């Protein structure tokens, strides 16, 4: 986990997550959230899904 800061003040966190139920295996993600629990963004960092399908 990484802490996001603005002017040295902690404002949120970025966490690694795994969605284990991808069609072709697990999907690795980064999830950013503020400290009230609001998800601010997600990014897929690794997957083995078929490109262009779905």
C-alpha positions as CSV (number, residue, x, y, z in Angstrom):
1,X,0.0,0.0,0.0
2,X,1.1,3.5,-0.8
3,X,-0.1,6.7,0.9
4,X,-1.1,9.6,-1.4
5,X,-0.1,13.0,-0.1
6,X,-0.8,16.6,-1.0
7,X,1.6,19.1,0.6
8,X,2.9,16.3,2.9
9,X,-0.7,15.8,4.2
10,X,-2.0,12.2,3.7
11,X,-5.2,12.3,1.5
12,X,-5.7,8.7,0.4
13,X,-4.1,5.4,-0.4
14,X,-3.3,3.2,-3.4
15,X,-3.6,-0.6,-2.8
16,X,-2.9,-3.7,-4.9
17,X,-5.9,-6.0,-5.4
18,X,-6.6,-9.2,-7.2
19,X,-9.8,-10.2,-8.9
20,X,-9.5,-14.0,-8.9
21,X,-12.4,-14.7,-11.2
22,X,-11.2,-13.4,-14.6
23,X,-12.1,-15.7,-17.6
24,X,-8.4,-16.5,-18.2
25,X,-7.2,-16.2,-14.6
26,X,-6.6,-13.6,-12.0
27,X,-6.7,-9.9,-12.8
28,X,-4.2,-7.7,-10.9
29,X,-5.3,-4.1,-10.1
30,X,-4.3,-0.9,-8.4
31,X,-7.1,0.8,-6.5
32,X,-6.9,4.4,-5.2
33,X,-9.3,5.5,-2.4
34,X,-9.6,8.5,-0.1
35,X,-9.8,7.9,3.7
36,X,-13.6,8.1,3.7
37,X,-13.7,5.0,1.5
38,X,-14.5,6.6,-1.9
39,X,-12.8,4.9,-4.7
40,X,-11.0,7.5,-6.8
41,X,-9.6,5.3,-9.6
42,X,-8.6,1.8,-10.7
43,X,-6.0,0.5,-13.1
44,X,-5.4,-3.0,-14.4
45,X,-1.8,-3.9,-14.1
46,X,-1.8,-7.5,-15.3
47,X,-4.3,-9.9,-17.0
48,X,-4.4,-12.8,-19.4
49,X,-7.7,-12.0,-21.0
50,X,-8.2,-12.2,-24.8
51,X,-7.7,-8.7,-26.3
52,X,-10.8,-7.3,-28.0
53,X,-13.1,-10.0,-26.6
54,X,-16.1,-9.0,-24.4
